Amino acid sequence: MKFVFNKTNIILLVIAIIITVAGYIIMGTGDNTISPVLLIIAYVILFPAAIIVGTKKKKKE
């Protein structure tokens, strides 16, 4: 079994996790303006991008 993710996927996933954690930490401090924006960016853009970007479809032989 081959691992499908490459370096780009891993980098995007780590960035998404960091932004998610930062969003929740900022939300815990009481700032309700920037934290939802960070969480939406992480959940709607970065996590799907980490899954989709860079994956190659297998060629039919």
ROSE-4610 file (N, C-alpha, C; in Angstrom, 1 decimal, always signed):
// ROSE-4610
residu = [M/M/M/K/K/K/F/F/F/V/V/V/F/F/F/N/N/N/K/K/K/T/T/T/N/N/N/I/I/I/I/I/I/L/L/L/L/L/L/V/V/V/I/I/I/A/A/A/I/I/I/I/I/I/I/I/I/T/T/T/V/V/V/A/A/A/G/G/G/Y/Y/Y/I/I/I/I/I/I/M/M/M/G/G/G/T/T/T/G/G/G/D/D/D/N/N/N/T/T/T/I/I/I/S/S/S/P/P/P/V/V/V/L/L/L/L/L/L/I/I/I/I/I/I/A/A/A/Y/Y/Y/V/V/V/I/I/I/L/L/L/F/F/F/P/P/P/A/A/A/A/A/A/I/I/I/I/I/I/V/V/V/G/G/G/T/T/T/K/K/K/K/K/K/K/K/K/K/K/K/K/K/K/E/E/E]
num = [1/1/1/2/2/2/3/3/3/4/4/4/5/5/5/6/6/6/7/7/7/8/8/8/9/9/9/10/10/10/11/11/11/12/12/12/13/13/13/14/14/14/15/15/15/16/16/16/17/17/17/18/18/18/19/19/19/20/20/20/21/21/21/22/22/22/23/23/23/24/24/24/25/25/25/26/26/26/27/27/27/28/28/28/29/29/29/30/30/30/31/31/31/32/32/32/33/33/33/34/34/34/35/35/35/36/36/36/37/37/37/38/38/38/39/39/39/40/40/40/41/41/41/42/42/42/43/43/43/44/44/44/45/45/45/46/46/46/47/47/47/48/48/48/49/49/49/50/50/50/51/51/51/52/52/52/53/53/53/54/54/54/55/55/55/56/56/56/57/57/57/58/58/58/59/59/59/60/60/60/61/61/61]
x = [+0.8/+0.0/+0.9/+0.6/+1.4/+0.7/+1.5/+1.0/+0.7/-0.5/-0.9/-0.4/-0.4/+0.0/+1.5/+1.7/+3.1/+3.5/+4.6/+5.1/+4.2/+3.6/+2.7/+1.4/+0.9/-0.2/+0.1/+1.2/+1.6/+1.8/+2.4/+2.6/+1.3/+0.4/-0.9/-1.7/-1.6/-2.2/-1.6/-0.3/+0.3/-0.1/-0.2/-0.6/-2.1/-2.9/-4.3/-4.5/-3.7/-3.8/-3.3/-2.2/-1.7/-2.7/-3.3/-4.3/-5.6/-6.0/-7.1/-6.8/-5.7/-5.3/-5.2/-4.6/-4.5/-5.9/-6.8/-8.2/-8.9/-8.7/-9.3/-8.7/-7.4/-6.7/-7.2/-7.3/-7.7/-9.2/-10.0/-11.4/-11.5/-10.5/-10.5/-10.2/-9.5/-9.1/-10.3/-11.3/-12.5/-12.6/-11.6/-11.7/-12.6/-13.8/-14.7/-14.8/-13.7/-13.7/-12.8/-11.6/-10.6/-10.7/-11.1/-11.1/-12.1/-13.3/-14.1/-13.6/-12.9/-12.3/-11.2/-10.4/-9.3/-9.9/-10.9/-11.5/-12.2/-12.8/-13.5/-12.4/-11.3/-10.3/-9.7/-9.5/-8.9/-9.8/-11.1/-12.0/-12.5/-12.7/-13.3/-12.3/-11.1/-10.2/-9.0/-8.3/-7.0/-7.1/-8.1/-8.2/-8.6/-9.6/-9.9/-8.7/-8.0/-6.9/-5.8/-5.6/-4.6/-4.9/-6.2/-6.6/-6.6/-7.0/-7.2/-5.9/-5.2/-4.0/-2.9/-2.4/-1.2/-1.5/-2.7/-2.9/-3.0/-2.4/-2.4/-3.4/-4.1/-5.0/-4.2/-4.6/-3.9/-4.2/-3.2/-3.4/-4.0/-4.9/-5.5/-4.6/-4.2/-3.3/-4.0]
y = [-1.2/+0.0/+1.2/+2.2/+3.4/+4.5/+5.4/+6.6/+7.6/+8.1/+9.0/+10.4/+10.9/+12.3/+12.5/+13.7/+14.1/+15.3/+15.9/+16.9/+18.1/+18.5/+19.6/+19.4/+18.2/+17.8/+17.9/+17.5/+17.5/+18.9/+19.8/+21.2/+21.9/+21.7/+22.3/+21.8/+20.5/+20.0/+20.6/+20.7/+21.3/+22.8/+23.5/+24.9/+25.0/+24.1/+24.1/+23.8/+22.9/+22.5/+23.7/+24.4/+25.5/+26.6/+26.9/+28.0/+27.6/+26.4/+25.9/+26.1/+25.7/+25.8/+27.3/+28.1/+29.6/+30.2/+29.7/+30.3/+30.0/+28.7/+28.4/+29.1/+29.3/+30.0/+31.4/+32.1/+33.4/+33.5/+32.5/+32.5/+32.4/+31.7/+31.5/+32.8/+33.7/+35.0/+36.0/+35.7/+36.5/+37.4/+37.3/+38.0/+37.3/+37.9/+37.2/+37.8/+38.5/+39.0/+38.2/+37.9/+37.3/+35.7/+35.2/+33.8/+33.0/+33.5/+32.8/+32.8/+33.9/+34.0/+33.0/+32.9/+31.9/+30.5/+30.2/+28.8/+28.5/+29.5/+29.2/+29.0/+29.8/+29.6/+28.2/+27.7/+26.4/+25.3/+25.4/+24.3/+24.2/+25.4/+25.4/+25.4/+26.0/+26.1/+25.2/+25.3/+24.6/+23.1/+22.6/+21.1/+20.5/+21.0/+20.3/+20.5/+21.6/+21.8/+20.8/+20.5/+19.5/+18.1/+17.8/+16.5/+16.4/+17.5/+17.5/+17.8/+18.8/+19.3/+18.3/+18.1/+17.3/+15.8/+15.3/+13.9/+13.6/+12.5/+12.1/+10.9/+11.0/+9.9/+8.8/+7.5/+6.4/+6.2/+5.9/+5.7/+4.3/+4.2/+2.9/+2.3/+1.1/+0.4/-0.6]
z = [+0.0/+0.0/+0.0/-0.9/-1.1/-0.4/+0.3/+0.9/-0.1/-0.2/-1.3/-1.1/+0.1/+0.4/+0.1/-0.4/-0.6/+0.3/+0.0/+0.9/+1.0/-0.2/-0.2/+0.7/+0.6/+1.4/+2.9/+3.3/+4.7/+5.2/+4.4/+4.8/+4.9/+4.0/+4.1/+5.3/+5.7/+6.8/+8.1/+8.2/+9.4/+9.5/+8.4/+8.5/+9.0/+8.5/+8.9/+10.3/+10.8/+12.3/+13.1/+12.7/+13.5/+13.5/+12.3/+12.3/+13.1/+13.1/+13.9/+15.4/+15.8/+17.2/+17.6/+16.7/+17.0/+17.1/+16.2/+16.3/+17.6/+18.1/+19.3/+20.5/+20.5/+21.5/+21.6/+20.4/+20.3/+20.8/+20.4/+20.9/+22.4/+23.0/+24.5/+25.2/+24.5/+25.1/+25.1/+24.3/+24.3/+23.0/+22.1/+20.9/+19.9/+19.6/+18.7/+17.3/+16.9/+15.6/+14.6/+15.1/+14.2/+14.3/+15.4/+15.6/+14.7/+14.5/+13.5/+12.1/+11.7/+10.4/+10.2/+11.3/+11.2/+11.1/+11.9/+11.9/+10.6/+10.0/+8.7/+7.6/+7.6/+6.7/+6.8/+8.1/+8.3/+7.9/+8.3/+8.0/+6.6/+6.0/+4.6/+3.5/+3.8/+2.7/+2.9/+4.0/+4.2/+4.4/+5.2/+5.3/+4.0/+3.3/+2.0/+1.0/+1.0/+0.1/+0.5/+1.8/+2.2/+1.7/+1.5/+1.0/-0.5/-1.2/-2.6/-3.4/-3.0/-3.7/-3.8/-4.9/-5.1/-5.2/-5.0/-5.2/-6.6/-7.0/-8.4/-8.6/-9.7/-10.0/-10.6/-10.3/-10.8/-12.3/-13.1/-14.5/-14.7/-15.6/-16.0/-17.0/-16.8/-17.8/-18.6]
